[in-house]
């Protein structure tokens, strides 16, 4: 089912499959969310839960027991229910089921709130533990933004501009998509990365951890309106487009968690940035996309 949202001249659409926001248009009807294409990436804006990235051999351990789970978890392929709805917002909800318990032995309430705001939209993840045992999870976003946004432009016409000057290296994934010890200089006392498909062809993903900045803007080199992502409390942020595809989109990805680390134990409790909730506890994380 598709839920339509409206606020002023802005519109959005959210699918119950995956609970994801699949359209955001401004007053002129310009679409910012990637439409999906099987030739490069059929996804659009998946919600990553209860893991982020690749698991080692597609498996995770909980208290020594091994479970199989796909990359980025099962939420993106699950049917959500509509928990709340208004003209400019919707709350999608996913809870445990026999299918999820076979892959992830936890009871949970996972809510995704999509809200149109004055000049964009926000997405808020709300996770609650309804069970007596501790709940362990990671969560993140994978928001595909059309790049270029307008006809006649190129991917290479765009920049990523961070809120602050940075000195940071990118974490270089292994060939299997795991977190490796390899690092590569990427931000050398600058706030700007010029987009170039050749970089993604070589690295696959640009991944940062512990930046000073809490936000980043995708904008055209010649100026004009761009889209700013405020990623706030997320400790990691990544940028991806399909390598060797010259695809016209860039994914802006705030993460609280990451792919398996080479040499890790495989236990979910040991994963970097895993969140632990006791009975009745809740965790809320939000990112916003604002035109500016």
Residue pairs with C-beta under 8 A, 6 or more apart in sequence:
1 15
1 16
1 82
2 13
2 14
2 15
2 16
2 22
3 13
3 14
3 15
3 16
3 82
3 85
3 90
4 11
4 12
4 13
5 11
5 12
5 13
5 14
5 87
5 88
5 89
5 90
5 114
5 116
6 12
6 87
6 88
6 116
7 87
7 88
7 116
7 117
7 118
8 27
8 118
9 26
9 27
10 24
10 25
10 26
10 27
10 116
10 119
10 120
10 121
11 23
11 24
11 25
12 21
12 23
12 24
12 25
12 114
12 116
12 121
13 21
13 22
13 23
14 20
14 21
14 22
14 90
14 92
14 114
15 22
16 79
16 80
16 81
16 82
16 92
17 77
17 78
17 79
17 80
18 46
18 47
18 75
18 76
18 77
18 78
18 80
19 47
19 75
19 78
19 80
19 92
19 93
19 94
19 112
20 44
20 45
20 46
20 47
20 76
20 112
21 33
21 45
21 114
21 121
21 123
21 143
22 33
22 36
22 44
22 45
23 31
23 33
24 31
24 32
24 33
24 120
24 121
24 289
25 31
25 32
26 32
26 291
30 149
30 150
31 146
32 145
32 146
32 149
32 227
32 289
33 44
33 45
33 143
33 144
33 145
33 146
34 41
34 44
34 45
34 144
34 145
34 146
34 249
34 251
35 44
35 146
36 42
36 43
36 44
36 144
37 247
39 245
40 241
40 242
40 245
40 247
40 249
41 144
41 241
41 242
41 245
41 247
41 249
43 76
43 142
43 144
44 144
45 141
45 142
45 143
45 144
46 72
46 75
46 76
46 141
46 142
47 75
47 76
47 112
47 125
47 139
47 141
47 142
48 72
48 73
48 75
48 76
48 138
48 139
48 140
48 141
48 142
48 255
48 257
49 73
49 74
49 75
49 94
49 110
49 125
49 127
49 137
49 138
49 139
49 140
50 73
50 74
50 75
50 104
50 106
50 108
50 110
50 136
50 137
50 138
50 139
51 60
51 69
51 72
51 73
51 137
51 138
51 257
51 268
51 271
52 72
52 73
52 138
52 139
52 140
52 255
52 256
52 257
52 258
52 259
53 71
53 72
53 177
53 179
53 255
53 257
53 258
53 259
53 260
54 71
54 176
54 177
54 178
54 259
54 260
55 69
55 71
55 259
55 260
55 266
56 178
56 260
56 264
56 266
58 68
58 69
58 70
58 71
59 66
59 67
59 68
59 69
59 266
60 66
60 67
60 69
60 104
60 266
60 267
60 268
61 67
61 265
61 266
61 267
61 268
62 104
62 105
62 106
62 136
62 267
62 268
62 269
64 267
65 105
66 266
67 102
67 103
67 104
67 105
68 103
69 103
69 104
70 77
71 177
72 140
72 142
73 104
73 138
74 99
74 100
74 103
74 104
75 94
75 110
76 142
78 94
78 100
80 92
80 93
80 94
80 112
81 92
81 93
81 94
82 90
82 91
82 92
82 93
83 91
83 92
83 93
83 111
84 90
84 91
84 113
85 91
88 115
88 116
89 113
89 114
89 115
89 116
90 113
90 114
91 111
91 112
91 113
91 114
92 111
92 112
92 113
92 114
93 109
93 110
93 111
93 112
94 109
94 110
94 111
95 107
95 108
95 109
95 110
96 104
96 106
96 107
96 108
106 129
106 131
106 133
106 135
106 136
106 137
107 129
107 130
107 131
107 135
108 127
108 128
108 129
108 130
108 131
108 135
108 137
109 126
109 127
109 128
109 129
109 130
110 125
110 126
110 127
111 125
111 126
111 127
111 128
112 123
112 124
112 125
112 126
113 122
113 123
113 124
113 126
114 121
114 122
114 123
115 121
115 122
115 123
115 124
117 288
117 290
119 290
119 291
119 292
120 227
120 228
120 288
120 289
120 290
120 291
121 288
121 289
122 286
122 287
122 288
122 289
123 141
123 143
123 286
123 287
123 288
123 289
124 284
124 285
124 286
125 139
125 283
125 284
125 285
125 286
126 282
126 283
126 284
127 135
127 137
127 139
127 275
127 277
127 282
127 283
127 284
128 277
128 280
128 281
128 282
129 135
129 277
129 278
129 279
129 280
129 281
129 282
130 279
130 280
131 279
132 279
133 279
134 276
134 277
134 278
134 279
135 276
135 277
135 281
136 268
136 269
136 274
136 275
136 276
137 257
137 274
137 275
137 277
138 255
138 256
138 257
138 258
138 271
138 273
138 274
138 275
139 256
139 257
139 275
139 285
140 234
140 236
140 253
140 254
140 255
140 256
140 257
141 252
141 253
141 254
141 255
141 287
142 240
142 251
142 253
143 229
143 251
143 252
143 253
143 289
144 249
144 250
144 251
145 218
145 227
145 249
145 250
145 251
145 252
145 289
146 248
146 249
147 155
147 158
147 195
147 218
147 241
147 248
147 249
147 250
148 154
148 155
148 157
148 158
148 220
148 248
149 220
149 227
153 220
155 195
155 197
155 241
155 246
155 248
155 250
156 194
156 195
156 196
156 197
157 220
157 221
157 222
158 195
158 218
158 219
158 220
158 221
158 250
159 192
159 193
159 194
159 195
159 218
159 219
159 220
159 221
160 192
160 193
160 195
160 216
160 217
160 218
160 239
160 250
161 191
161 192
161 216
161 217
161 219
161 226
162 187
162 191
162 192
162 211
162 213
162 215
162 216
162 217
163 191
163 212
163 213
163 214
163 215
163 216
164 191
164 211
164 212
164 213
165 189
165 190
165 191
165 212
166 187
166 189
166 190
166 191
166 208
166 211
166 212
166 213
167 187
167 188
167 189
168 186
168 187
168 208
168 210
168 211
169 183
169 184
169 185
169 186
169 187
170 183
170 184
170 186
170 203
170 206
170 207
170 208
171 179
171 180
171 182
171 183
171 207
171 208
171 209
171 258
172 180
172 182
172 183
172 184
172 203
173 179
173 180
173 203
173 204
173 205
173 207
173 259
174 180
174 182
174 262
177 204
177 259
178 259
178 260
178 261
178 262
179 258
179 259
179 260
179 261
179 262
179 272
180 262
181 262
184 203
186 193
186 206
186 208
187 193
187 208
191 213
193 206
193 239
194 221
195 250
197 241
197 246
199 206
200 206
200 240
200 241
200 242
200 243
201 243
201 244
202 243
204 240
204 243
205 238
205 239
205 240
206 238
206 239
206 240
207 236
207 237
207 238
207 258
208 236
208 237
208 238
209 235
209 236
209 258
210 235
210 236
211 237
214 230
214 231
214 232
215 228
215 229
215 230
215 231
215 232
216 228
216 229
216 231
216 237
216 252
217 226
217 227
217 228
217 229
217 292
218 226
218 227
218 228
218 229
218 250
218 252
219 225
219 226
219 227
220 226
225 291
225 292
226 291
226 292
227 289
227 290
227 291
227 292
228 288
228 289
228 290
228 291
228 292
229 252
229 254
229 287
229 288
229 289
230 287
230 288
230 290
231 237
231 254
231 287
232 254
232 285
232 286
232 287
233 256
233 285
234 254
234 255
234 256
234 285
234 287
235 255
235 256
235 273
236 254
236 255
236 256
236 257
236 258
236 273
237 252
237 253
237 254
237 255
238 251
238 253
238 255
239 250
239 251
239 252
239 253
240 250
240 251
240 253
241 247
241 249
241 250
241 251
252 289
254 285
254 287
255 273
256 273
256 275
256 285
257 271
257 272
257 273
257 274
257 275
258 271
258 272
258 273
260 266
260 271
261 271
261 272
264 270
264 271
268 274
269 276
275 283
277 283
